[in-house]
Amino acid sequence: MHIRTIVPAFVLGIACMATTGDASAAKKEAPAQQEAEAELTIQKTGLASMDQFFGQVQGLVDRLQAAQKQLHQGSTNLNTALGLTMDGPLQSALTSLKDRGEGKLSVAMEGNKPRLKAADAVPANVQQGIDAVNDMVDADLAAVEACEHVATESEPLAEKAPGMVMKVPADAKGAGLKVTEIPAVTKKVKHNVDVTTALPDQARKTLAAAKESIDLVTAVFGN
């Protein structure tokens, strides 16, 4: 089974903005993204040793998907605060907020965290946009930490996972399964192997997306 690359929707919007200037490709990709997210789930095999091993993977998958949802929600919240299309490109939302700020908005670093601030009083919707950007950056930074952890922890599991397929017959026999039940278990194990081997790359792609989001904020509002 091929596990598709999962990229948060707002990142697809960034890519479209950079290449075509609109979010049409992001909208077309949404159904495939949802299907891929469903595929990136560990299946129970009924074999204790297998489920114990792949259970570790599911924990990492859960953490990665939580980070991806936070990233998507951050961009959605910003668009909502500005009254824009929810799935619109991040760059468009940031540029819109900058224009509404009329030169009053800038980024200042607080430790390693860029914070968007206004030099003077701004309309309520602009302040809501500022708050949404800062919340999004917080989510981005949390995603960076989570994805670094997932990438590191999943690498050794991804290396070990392919060997689990060869263990199915012996483990199934030890568990008292019938010969006719082994193919179905093997299919699940192979699915889990695909998920596991795809996980490090998924984490690195989401990590890059989170960093790109932060960089975009500093690029749009930096002096």
C-alpha positions as CSV (number, residue, x, y, z in Angstrom):
1,M,0.0,0.0,0.0
2,H,1.3,3.5,-0.9
3,I,0.9,6.0,1.9
4,R,0.4,9.5,0.3
5,T,2.2,12.5,1.6
6,I,0.1,14.5,4.1
7,V,0.6,18.2,3.9
8,P,-1.5,20.6,6.0
9,A,-4.0,22.5,3.9
10,F,-2.6,25.9,4.7
11,V,0.8,24.8,3.4
12,L,-0.8,23.9,0.1
13,G,-2.2,27.4,0.0
14,I,1.3,28.8,0.5
15,A,2.6,26.7,-2.4
16,C,-0.2,27.7,-4.6
17,M,0.4,31.4,-3.8
18,A,4.0,31.0,-4.7
19,T,3.3,29.3,-8.0
20,T,-0.1,30.3,-9.4
21,G,-1.4,33.0,-7.1
22,D,-4.5,31.2,-6.0
23,A,-5.7,28.4,-3.8
24,S,-7.5,26.3,-6.4
25,A,-4.9,23.4,-6.2
26,A,-5.3,23.4,-2.5
27,K,-9.0,22.9,-2.8
28,K,-8.6,20.1,-5.3
29,E,-6.1,18.4,-3.0
30,A,-8.4,18.4,0.1
31,P,-10.3,15.1,-0.6
32,A,-7.0,13.3,-1.3
33,Q,-5.5,14.7,1.9
34,Q,-8.5,13.5,3.9
35,E,-8.1,10.0,2.4
36,A,-4.4,10.0,3.2
37,E,-5.1,10.9,6.8
38,A,-7.4,8.0,7.1
39,E,-4.7,5.7,5.7
40,L,-2.1,6.9,8.2
41,T,-3.6,4.9,11.0
42,I,-2.3,1.7,12.6
43,Q,-4.6,-1.3,12.4
44,K,-5.0,-3.8,15.2
45,T,-3.7,-7.3,14.2
46,G,-4.7,-9.4,17.1
47,L,-1.1,-10.5,17.7
48,A,0.3,-9.1,21.0
49,S,3.8,-8.6,19.8
50,M,2.8,-6.8,16.7
51,D,0.2,-4.6,18.4
52,Q,2.7,-3.7,21.1
53,F,5.3,-2.6,18.4
54,F,2.9,-0.8,16.2
55,G,1.2,0.8,19.2
56,Q,4.3,2.8,19.6
57,V,3.9,4.0,16.1
58,Q,0.3,5.0,16.6
59,G,1.3,7.2,19.5
60,L,3.6,9.1,17.2
61,V,1.0,9.2,14.5
62,D,-1.4,10.8,16.9
63,R,1.1,13.4,17.9
64,L,1.9,14.3,14.3
65,Q,-1.7,14.5,13.3
66,A,-2.5,16.7,16.3
67,A,0.3,19.1,15.2
68,Q,-1.0,19.1,11.6
69,K,-4.5,20.0,12.8
70,Q,-3.1,22.8,15.0
71,L,-1.3,24.3,12.0
72,H,-4.4,24.1,9.8
73,Q,-6.5,25.6,12.6
74,G,-4.1,28.5,13.1
75,S,-4.4,29.6,9.4
76,T,-8.2,29.1,9.4
77,N,-8.6,31.2,12.6
78,L,-6.6,34.0,11.0
79,N,-8.7,34.0,7.8
80,T,-11.9,33.9,9.9
81,A,-10.7,36.9,12.0
82,L,-10.2,38.9,8.9
83,G,-13.4,37.8,7.2
84,L,-11.6,36.0,4.5
85,T,-12.2,32.5,2.9
86,M,-11.3,30.0,5.6
87,D,-9.0,27.9,3.3
88,G,-7.4,30.8,1.6
89,P,-3.5,31.1,1.3
90,L,-1.7,32.2,4.4
91,Q,0.3,34.8,2.5
92,S,-2.9,36.4,1.3
93,A,-4.2,36.6,4.9
94,L,-1.0,38.1,6.2
95,T,-0.7,40.6,3.4
96,S,-4.4,41.6,4.0
97,L,-3.7,42.1,7.7
98,K,-0.6,44.2,7.0
99,D,-2.6,46.5,4.6
100,R,-5.3,46.9,7.2
101,G,-2.6,47.8,9.8
102,E,-1.6,50.8,7.8
103,G,2.1,50.6,8.7
104,K,1.5,50.2,12.4
105,L,2.3,46.4,12.6
106,S,5.7,44.9,13.1
107,V,7.4,41.8,14.4
108,A,9.5,41.8,17.6
109,M,11.3,38.8,19.0
110,E,10.5,37.5,22.4
111,G,13.2,34.9,23.0
112,N,12.9,32.6,20.0
113,K,9.3,33.6,19.4
114,P,8.3,36.3,16.9
115,R,5.4,38.4,18.2
116,L,3.3,40.7,16.0
117,K,2.5,44.0,17.7
118,A,0.8,47.3,16.8
119,A,2.7,50.6,17.4
120,D,-0.6,52.4,18.0
121,A,-4.3,51.7,18.4
122,V,-5.9,49.6,15.7
123,P,-9.4,48.6,14.8
124,A,-10.9,45.6,16.6
125,N,-10.7,43.3,13.5
126,V,-7.0,44.1,13.1
127,Q,-6.3,43.3,16.7
128,Q,-8.1,40.0,16.3
129,G,-5.9,39.4,13.3
130,I,-2.8,40.2,15.4
131,D,-4.0,37.8,18.1
132,A,-4.7,35.1,15.5
133,V,-1.2,35.4,14.0
134,N,0.5,35.2,17.5
135,D,-1.6,32.1,18.3
136,M,-0.7,30.6,15.0
137,V,3.0,31.2,15.7
138,D,2.6,29.5,19.1
139,A,1.0,26.5,17.3
140,D,3.9,26.5,14.7
141,L,6.5,26.4,17.4
142,A,4.7,23.6,19.3
143,A,4.5,21.7,16.0
144,V,8.2,22.1,15.4
145,E,8.9,20.5,18.7
146,A,6.4,17.7,18.2
147,C,7.6,16.9,14.7
148,E,11.2,16.9,15.7
149,H,10.3,14.3,18.4
150,V,8.2,12.2,16.0
151,A,10.9,12.3,13.3
152,T,13.6,11.2,15.8
153,E,11.5,8.5,17.6
154,S,10.0,7.0,14.4
155,E,13.3,6.5,12.5
156,P,14.4,3.4,14.4
157,L,10.8,2.0,14.3
158,A,10.8,2.6,10.5
159,E,14.0,0.7,10.1
160,K,12.7,-2.3,12.1
161,A,9.1,-2.4,10.7
162,P,9.7,-4.3,7.5
163,G,11.1,-7.3,9.4
164,M,7.8,-7.6,11.2
165,V,6.1,-9.1,8.1
166,M,8.4,-12.2,8.3
167,K,7.4,-12.8,11.9
168,V,3.6,-13.1,11.2
169,P,3.5,-16.9,10.5
170,A,5.3,-17.8,13.7
171,D,3.4,-15.2,15.8
172,A,0.1,-16.3,14.3
173,K,0.8,-19.9,15.1
174,G,1.8,-19.1,18.6
175,A,-1.5,-17.2,19.1
176,G,-3.5,-20.1,17.9
177,L,-4.7,-18.6,14.6
178,K,-5.9,-20.7,11.8
179,V,-3.9,-20.9,8.6
180,T,-6.8,-19.3,6.8
181,E,-6.6,-16.3,9.1
182,I,-3.0,-15.5,8.4
183,P,-3.4,-13.6,5.1
184,A,-5.7,-11.1,6.7
185,V,-3.3,-10.5,9.5
186,T,-0.4,-10.2,7.1
187,K,-2.3,-7.6,5.1
188,K,-2.8,-5.5,8.3
189,V,0.9,-5.8,9.2
190,K,2.0,-4.7,5.8
191,H,-0.3,-1.7,6.0
192,N,1.2,-0.9,9.4
193,V,4.7,-1.2,7.9
194,D,3.8,1.3,5.2
195,V,2.5,3.7,7.8
196,T,5.6,3.3,9.9
197,T,8.1,3.7,7.1
198,A,6.3,6.8,5.9
199,L,6.1,8.5,9.3
200,P,9.6,10.1,9.5
201,D,9.1,11.8,6.2
202,Q,5.6,12.9,7.2
203,A,7.1,14.5,10.3
204,R,9.8,16.3,8.4
205,K,7.4,17.7,5.9
206,T,5.1,19.0,8.6
207,L,8.2,20.4,10.5
208,A,9.2,22.3,7.3
209,A,5.6,23.6,6.9
210,A,5.6,25.0,10.5
211,K,8.9,26.7,10.0
212,E,7.8,28.1,6.6
213,S,4.7,29.6,8.3
214,I,6.9,31.3,10.9
215,D,9.3,32.6,8.3
216,L,6.3,34.0,6.3
217,V,5.1,36.0,9.3
218,T,8.6,37.5,9.8
219,A,9.0,38.1,6.0
220,V,5.6,40.0,5.7
221,F,5.9,42.1,8.8
222,G,9.7,42.3,9.3
223,N,11.3,45.8,9.0
